Amino acid sequence: MKKIATIALALGLTGSAAFAGGYVAPVVEPEPVVVQQSSSSNAGIIIPVLLLVAVAVAASNN
């Protein structure tokens, strides 16, 4: 009788611990999407070149 009571107690404690937290749906974070724009010209070089041309034109007018 003690054996059955011990087994029942062990199973009861194990079963309650398994459901202690409840079910929580896993959170899946989406990966960020990287969009690359293909451009034939680089604006970082065009603006200084245009400024140099403007300075050259202004200097040649004097």
Residue frames as a rotation matrix with the C-alpha (Angstrom) as fourth column:
MET 1
0.568 0.823 0.000 0.00
0.823 -0.568 0.000 0.00
0.000 0.000 -1.000 0.00
LYS 2
0.408 -0.502 -0.762 2.86
0.150 -0.787 0.598 2.37
-0.901 -0.358 -0.246 0.78
LYS 3
-0.615 -0.681 0.397 4.37
0.463 0.095 0.881 1.61
-0.638 0.726 0.257 -2.60
ILE 4
-0.129 0.669 0.732 1.20
0.966 -0.082 0.246 2.57
0.225 0.739 -0.635 -4.46
ALA 5
0.793 0.420 -0.441 0.78
0.547 -0.809 0.214 5.75
-0.267 -0.411 -0.872 -2.40
THR 6
0.013 -0.886 -0.464 4.41
0.174 -0.454 0.874 6.73
-0.985 -0.092 0.148 -3.08
ILE 7
-0.694 -0.238 0.679 4.03
0.670 0.132 0.731 6.16
-0.264 0.962 0.068 -6.81
ALA 8
0.278 0.883 0.378 0.75
0.930 -0.346 0.124 8.07
0.241 0.317 -0.917 -6.89
LEU 9
0.692 -0.081 -0.717 2.33
0.346 -0.835 0.428 10.97
-0.634 -0.544 -0.550 -5.00
ALA 10
-0.396 -0.914 -0.085 5.36
0.261 -0.201 0.944 11.05
-0.880 0.352 0.318 -7.31
LEU 11
-0.535 0.266 0.802 3.16
0.842 0.089 0.532 11.00
0.071 0.960 -0.272 -10.43
GLY 12
0.576 0.812 -0.100 0.91
0.817 -0.568 0.094 13.70
0.020 -0.136 -0.991 -8.99
LEU 13
0.424 -0.498 -0.757 3.81
0.174 -0.775 0.607 16.03
-0.889 -0.389 -0.242 -8.25
THR 14
-0.654 -0.694 0.303 5.40
0.393 0.031 0.919 15.39
-0.647 0.720 0.252 -11.63
GLY 15
-0.210 0.667 0.714 2.16
0.966 0.028 0.258 16.05
0.152 0.744 -0.650 -13.49
SER 16
0.762 0.527 -0.376 1.49
0.596 -0.798 0.090 19.35
-0.252 -0.293 -0.922 -11.76
ALA 17
0.050 -0.825 -0.563 5.03
0.110 -0.556 0.824 20.60
-0.993 -0.104 0.063 -12.42
ALA 18
-0.612 -0.287 0.737 4.69
0.706 0.223 0.672 19.84
-0.357 0.932 0.066 -16.13
PHE 19
0.011 0.725 0.689 1.69
0.845 -0.375 0.381 22.16
0.534 0.578 -0.617 -16.49
ALA 20
-0.026 -0.041 -0.999 2.82
0.868 -0.497 -0.002 24.84
-0.496 -0.867 0.049 -14.04
GLY 21
-0.723 -0.387 -0.572 3.55
0.151 -0.897 0.416 27.54
-0.674 0.215 0.707 -16.61
GLY 22
0.442 0.896 -0.041 0.84
0.076 -0.083 -0.994 26.88
-0.894 0.436 -0.105 -19.13
TYR 23
0.141 -0.335 0.931 1.24
0.956 0.291 -0.040 27.17
-0.257 0.896 0.362 -22.87
VAL 24
0.279 -0.140 -0.950 2.95
-0.115 -0.987 0.111 30.23
-0.953 0.078 -0.291 -24.29
ALA 25
0.903 0.083 0.421 3.00
0.397 0.216 -0.892 30.63
-0.165 0.973 0.162 -28.05
PRO 26
-0.060 -0.997 -0.054 6.54
0.830 -0.080 0.553 31.12
-0.555 -0.011 0.832 -29.37
VAL 27
0.725 0.215 -0.655 7.33
-0.059 -0.928 -0.369 34.61
-0.686 0.306 -0.660 -30.65
VAL 28
0.113 -0.654 0.748 8.99
0.925 0.344 0.161 34.58
-0.363 0.674 0.644 -34.04
GLU 29
0.276 -0.092 -0.957 10.63
-0.060 -0.995 0.078 37.86
-0.959 0.035 -0.280 -34.96
PRO 30
0.912 0.071 0.404 10.81
0.386 0.183 -0.904 38.53
-0.138 0.981 0.140 -38.70
GLU 31
-0.096 -0.995 0.011 14.23
0.852 -0.076 0.519 39.08
-0.515 0.059 0.855 -40.20
PRO 32
0.221 0.163 -0.962 14.83
-0.138 -0.971 -0.196 42.61
-0.965 0.176 -0.192 -41.47
VAL 33
0.596 0.053 0.801 14.62
0.749 0.323 -0.579 42.98
-0.290 0.945 0.153 -45.22
VAL 34
-0.155 -0.734 -0.661 17.56
0.139 -0.679 0.721 44.78
-0.978 0.020 0.207 -46.81
VAL 35
0.787 0.433 0.439 16.73
0.519 -0.080 -0.851 46.56
-0.333 0.898 -0.288 -50.04
GLN 36
-0.279 -0.927 -0.251 19.70
0.430 -0.355 0.830 47.52
-0.858 0.124 0.498 -52.16
GLN 37
0.807 0.514 -0.290 19.25
0.019 -0.514 -0.858 50.16
-0.590 0.687 -0.425 -54.78
SER 38
-0.037 -0.820 0.571 21.39
0.871 0.253 0.421 49.85
-0.490 0.513 0.705 -57.84
SER 39
0.840 0.229 -0.492 22.49
0.041 -0.930 -0.364 53.21
-0.541 0.286 -0.791 -59.17
SER 40
0.603 -0.624 0.498 24.83
0.753 0.238 -0.613 53.92
0.264 0.745 0.613 -62.05
SER 41
-0.046 -0.620 0.784 26.05
0.094 -0.784 -0.614 57.18
0.995 0.045 0.094 -60.51
ASN 42
-0.117 -0.088 -0.989 27.11
0.973 0.189 -0.131 58.00
0.199 -0.978 0.064 -57.00
ALA 43
0.713 0.486 0.505 25.59
0.396 -0.874 0.282 61.24
0.579 -0.001 -0.816 -55.65
GLY 44
0.763 -0.469 -0.444 28.47
0.389 -0.215 0.896 61.54
-0.516 -0.856 0.019 -53.20
ILE 45
-0.326 -0.931 0.163 30.90
0.692 -0.118 0.712 62.28
-0.644 0.345 0.683 -56.04
ILE 46
-0.040 0.374 0.927 28.59
0.931 -0.323 0.171 64.23
0.363 0.869 -0.335 -58.38
ILE 47
0.877 0.463 -0.129 27.94
0.475 -0.795 0.378 67.16
0.072 -0.392 -0.917 -56.02
PRO 48
0.352 -0.797 -0.491 31.63
0.212 -0.443 0.871 67.99
-0.912 -0.410 0.013 -55.34
VAL 49
-0.487 -0.510 0.709 32.39
0.790 0.088 0.607 67.71
-0.372 0.856 0.360 -59.08
LEU 50
0.299 0.684 0.665 29.56
0.845 -0.513 0.148 70.13
0.443 0.518 -0.732 -59.88
LEU 51
0.880 -0.028 -0.474 30.87
0.291 -0.757 0.585 72.54
-0.375 -0.652 -0.658 -57.24
LEU 52
-0.128 -0.991 -0.049 34.36
0.415 -0.099 0.904 72.38
-0.901 0.095 0.424 -58.73
VAL 53
-0.357 0.069 0.932 32.94
0.927 -0.093 0.362 73.09
0.111 0.993 -0.031 -62.19
ALA 54
0.717 0.677 0.167 30.97
0.638 -0.733 0.235 76.05
0.281 -0.062 -0.958 -60.82
VAL 55
0.599 -0.583 -0.549 34.09
0.195 -0.558 0.806 77.45
-0.777 -0.590 -0.221 -59.12
ALA 56
-0.424 -0.783 0.455 36.10
0.648 0.089 0.757 76.99
-0.633 0.615 0.469 -62.34
VAL 57
0.020 0.515 0.857 33.43
0.920 -0.345 0.186 78.79
0.392 0.785 -0.481 -64.38
ALA 58
0.913 0.335 -0.232 33.28
0.406 -0.804 0.434 81.62
-0.041 -0.491 -0.870 -61.83
ALA 59
0.243 -0.908 -0.340 37.08
0.273 -0.273 0.923 81.93
-0.931 -0.317 0.181 -61.83
SER 60
-0.457 -0.446 0.770 37.27
0.833 0.090 0.546 82.02
-0.313 0.891 0.330 -65.63
ASN 61
0.467 0.725 0.507 34.76
0.830 -0.556 0.030 84.90
0.303 0.407 -0.862 -65.85
ASN 62
0.761 -0.214 -0.613 37.04
0.247 -0.778 0.578 87.30
-0.600 -0.591 -0.539 -63.95
